[in-house]
Amino acid sequence: MRTLTIFVKNLASKAAPRAVSLFNRGEVPASMALSRTMLRLPPGDASCDSLAFRDLDQHQELKSNMTSKDVVFEAAVPPHTALTVLVTCCQSDRLIIV
């Protein structure tokens, strides 16, 4: 059985095109990463050059990964927990760095 699973859901909103759930069914905390490829954003869409992430359970903005071109989000997910985030396309000057 897989202990780490990532689901990506397409949304109708152009400003917030994806919702993502990261599931850790394992017994220990796990570092999970989300790549731009996994989001399947439309190629050449300049409005999605920069991305913001919002935790839908905790109602707070999350830190984007700005050190890698492909990995756009990383999180430590506790055991037996799911983290659900809203992915929002934004301008570079709107990025939230925590």
Backbone as JSON, one array per atom type, in Angstrom:
{
  "sequence": "MRTLTIFVKNLASKAAPRAVSLFNRGEVPASMALSRTMLRLPPGDASCDSLAFRDLDQHQELKSNMTSKDVVFEAAVPPHTALTVLVTCCQSDRLIIV",
  "N": [[0.83, -1.18, 0.0], [0.52, 2.2, -0.81], [2.02, 4.82, 1.0], [2.28, 7.55, 0.73], [0.46, 9.93, -1.01], [-0.62, 12.03, -3.66], [-3.15, 14.11, -4.73], [-4.48, 15.93, -7.44], [-6.73, 18.4, -8.29], [-8.56, 19.79, -10.89], [-9.86, 23.06, -11.11], [-12.6, 25.3, -11.85], [-12.0, 27.99, -11.79], [-9.97, 30.51, -13.18], [-8.11, 32.06, -11.87], [-7.53, 30.6, -9.58], [-6.59, 27.78, -10.3], [-6.2, 25.11, -9.38], [-6.68, 22.59, -6.85], [-5.05, 20.86, -4.29], [-4.37, 17.83, -2.62], [-2.39, 16.39, -0.18], [-1.56, 13.34, 1.03], [-0.54, 11.54, 3.84], [-0.26, 8.43, 4.73], [1.35, 7.01, 6.26], [3.42, 5.95, 9.11], [5.2, 7.77, 10.09], [6.29, 11.26, 10.04], [6.38, 12.91, 6.83], [8.22, 14.36, 4.19], [6.85, 16.09, 1.57], [6.64, 16.9, -1.86], [5.59, 19.16, -4.4], [5.43, 19.45, -7.81], [5.66, 21.66, -10.65], [4.98, 20.34, -12.96], [3.28, 18.32, -12.03], [1.02, 19.8, -11.46], [-0.05, 20.36, -13.91], [-0.49, 22.77, -15.36], [-1.64, 25.1, -17.87], [0.52, 25.33, -20.67], [2.66, 28.11, -21.33], [1.07, 30.01, -20.13], [1.22, 33.02, -18.9], [0.11, 34.23, -16.69], [0.26, 32.38, -14.71], [2.88, 32.15, -13.96], [3.92, 32.7, -11.46], [3.13, 31.28, -8.32], [0.84, 30.93, -5.59], [0.1, 29.49, -2.4], [-2.47, 28.19, -0.36], [-3.44, 26.98, 2.73], [-6.23, 25.12, 3.17], [-7.47, 24.06, 5.41], [-6.32, 25.26, 7.7], [-6.61, 27.89, 7.05], [-4.61, 29.71, 6.1], [-1.86, 31.38, 4.47], [0.72, 29.68, 2.7], [4.22, 28.93, 2.43], [5.89, 29.34, -0.63], [8.04, 27.38, -2.75], [10.89, 28.77, -3.72], [13.38, 28.15, -4.56], [13.78, 26.22, -6.41], [13.3, 25.41, -9.82], [11.45, 23.54, -10.79], [10.19, 22.19, -8.56], [7.6, 23.44, -6.76], [6.35, 23.6, -4.33], [6.75, 22.5, -1.0], [6.17, 20.42, 1.82], [6.07, 19.32, 5.22], [4.36, 16.6, 6.14], [2.4, 15.4, 8.7], [2.1, 12.07, 10.22], [-0.64, 9.99, 9.17], [-2.26, 12.03, 8.14], [-3.81, 14.6, 6.13], [-3.03, 17.22, 3.92], [-4.53, 19.94, 2.52], [-4.45, 22.15, -0.13], [-5.01, 25.27, -1.79], [-4.18, 26.29, -4.97], [-3.02, 29.22, -6.36], [-2.79, 31.4, -9.11], [-0.61, 34.11, -9.53], [0.71, 37.48, -9.6], [4.2, 38.25, -9.67], [4.89, 40.15, -7.72], [3.05, 39.72, -5.74], [3.61, 37.49, -4.31], [3.81, 35.57, -1.36], [6.06, 35.33, 1.15], [7.04, 33.48, 3.78]],
  "CA": [[0.0, 0.0, 0.0], [1.24, 3.47, -0.83], [1.82, 5.63, 2.2], [2.22, 8.95, 0.33], [-0.35, 10.1, -2.21], [-0.96, 13.41, -3.99], [-4.26, 14.27, -5.68], [-4.6, 17.27, -8.01], [-8.08, 18.61, -8.83], [-8.75, 20.98, -11.72], [-10.98, 23.9, -10.71], [-13.11, 26.14, -12.93], [-11.46, 29.34, -11.66], [-8.69, 30.76, -13.85], [-7.19, 32.63, -10.87], [-7.17, 29.5, -8.67], [-6.91, 26.66, -11.19], [-6.01, 23.76, -8.85], [-6.66, 22.25, -5.43], [-4.16, 19.71, -4.13], [-4.36, 17.16, -1.32], [-1.21, 15.56, 0.07], [-1.94, 12.38, 2.06], [0.49, 10.7, 4.44], [-0.9, 7.32, 5.45], [2.43, 6.31, 6.96], [3.56, 6.02, 10.56], [6.16, 8.83, 10.44], [6.13, 12.46, 9.2], [7.01, 12.77, 5.51], [8.39, 15.56, 3.37], [6.2, 15.87, 0.28], [6.91, 18.0, -2.78], [4.67, 19.34, -5.52], [6.13, 20.06, -8.94], [4.84, 22.37, -11.64], [4.5, 19.3, -13.88], [2.15, 17.64, -11.39], [-0.15, 20.69, -11.5], [-0.56, 20.35, -15.29], [-0.97, 24.1, -15.75], [-1.53, 25.31, -19.32], [1.83, 25.86, -21.06], [2.67, 29.46, -21.89], [0.15, 30.9, -19.43], [2.06, 33.94, -18.13], [-0.55, 34.58, -15.42], [0.6, 31.35, -13.72], [4.32, 32.05, -13.77], [4.12, 32.69, -10.0], [2.05, 30.57, -7.65], [0.66, 31.07, -4.14], [-0.53, 28.3, -1.83], [-3.24, 28.48, 0.85], [-3.92, 25.82, 3.48], [-7.68, 25.26, 3.28], [-7.91, 23.67, 6.75], [-5.84, 26.23, 8.67], [-6.95, 29.23, 6.55], [-3.42, 30.56, 6.1], [-0.97, 31.3, 3.31], [1.88, 28.82, 2.9], [5.43, 29.36, 1.75], [6.22, 28.75, -1.92], [9.44, 27.01, -2.91], [11.45, 29.65, -4.74], [14.76, 27.75, -4.81], [13.81, 25.23, -7.48], [12.46, 25.77, -10.97], [10.38, 22.58, -10.98], [9.45, 21.97, -7.32], [6.99, 24.72, -6.41], [5.83, 23.58, -2.97], [7.17, 21.38, -0.17], [5.59, 20.47, 3.16], [6.21, 18.16, 6.09], [3.0, 16.16, 6.44], [2.43, 14.46, 9.83], [1.53, 10.75, 9.92], [-2.1, 9.83, 9.15], [-2.8, 13.38, 7.95], [-3.9, 15.15, 4.78], [-2.88, 18.67, 3.79], [-5.23, 20.37, 1.32], [-4.07, 23.52, -0.45], [-5.52, 25.93, -2.99], [-3.09, 26.86, -5.77], [-3.49, 30.44, -6.99], [-1.88, 32.09, -10.01], [-0.49, 35.49, -9.07], [1.81, 38.28, -10.11], [5.41, 38.05, -8.88], [4.93, 41.06, -6.6], [2.04, 39.3, -4.75], [4.06, 36.28, -3.63], [3.93, 35.66, 0.09], [7.2, 34.56, 1.63], [6.92, 33.44, 5.24]],
  "C": [[0.89, 1.25, 0.0], [0.97, 4.25, 0.44], [1.72, 7.11, 1.87], [1.48, 9.07, -0.98], [-0.66, 11.58, -2.39], [-2.06, 13.4, -5.03], [-4.31, 15.73, -6.13], [-5.97, 17.37, -8.66], [-8.11, 19.89, -9.64], [-9.99, 21.73, -11.23], [-11.39, 24.8, -11.87], [-12.51, 27.54, -12.92], [-10.12, 29.48, -12.36], [-7.65, 31.3, -12.87], [-6.7, 31.57, -9.88], [-7.46, 28.19, -9.38], [-6.81, 25.26, -10.59], [-6.2, 23.73, -7.33], [-5.84, 20.96, -5.33], [-4.29, 19.16, -2.72], [-3.15, 16.25, -1.25], [-1.55, 14.65, 1.25], [-0.71, 11.61, 2.53], [-0.2, 9.63, 5.26], [0.11, 6.54, 6.28], [2.43, 6.56, 8.46], [4.49, 7.14, 11.02], [5.89, 10.06, 9.57], [6.89, 12.28, 7.88], [7.11, 14.13, 4.84], [7.79, 15.26, 2.0], [6.39, 17.11, -0.58], [5.91, 17.97, -3.93], [5.43, 20.05, -6.63], [5.14, 20.76, -9.87], [4.24, 21.36, -12.63], [3.27, 18.59, -13.32], [0.88, 18.48, -11.44], [-0.8, 20.74, -12.88], [-1.2, 21.69, -15.66], [-0.8, 24.29, -17.24], [-0.15, 25.89, -19.67], [1.7, 27.26, -21.64], [1.71, 30.41, -21.23], [0.95, 31.79, -18.48], [1.43, 34.3, -16.79], [-0.24, 33.55, -14.33], [2.1, 31.15, -13.59], [4.67, 31.98, -12.29], [2.9, 32.07, -9.35], [2.03, 30.88, -6.16], [-0.13, 29.85, -3.66], [-1.22, 28.67, -0.53], [-3.74, 27.19, 1.46], [-5.41, 26.0, 3.71], [-8.22, 24.85, 4.64], [-7.54, 24.73, 7.79], [-6.13, 27.68, 8.28], [-5.75, 30.18, 6.61], [-2.6, 30.33, 4.84], [0.23, 30.45, 3.67], [3.04, 29.31, 2.05], [5.61, 28.6, 0.44], [7.69, 28.37, -1.94], [10.0, 27.85, -4.05], [12.88, 29.27, -5.1], [14.89, 26.76, -5.96], [12.87, 25.66, -8.6], [11.26, 24.82, -11.1], [9.55, 22.36, -9.72], [8.93, 23.31, -6.84], [6.48, 24.77, -4.97], [6.34, 22.33, -2.25], [6.55, 21.54, 1.21], [5.93, 19.19, 3.91], [4.79, 17.79, 6.53], [3.07, 15.13, 7.57], [1.81, 13.12, 9.45], [0.0, 10.77, 10.02], [-2.81, 11.17, 9.0], [-2.86, 13.72, 6.47], [-3.74, 16.66, 4.86], [-3.53, 19.05, 2.47], [-4.95, 21.84, 1.08], [-4.75, 23.98, -1.74], [-4.33, 26.56, -3.69], [-3.66, 28.05, -6.54], [-2.4, 31.01, -7.89], [-1.81, 33.54, -9.55], [0.68, 36.19, -9.75], [2.99, 38.08, -9.17], [5.44, 38.94, -7.65], [3.92, 40.7, -5.51], [2.48, 38.06, -3.98], [4.22, 36.54, -2.14], [5.07, 34.75, 0.52], [7.18, 34.63, 3.15], [8.23, 33.01, 5.84]]
}
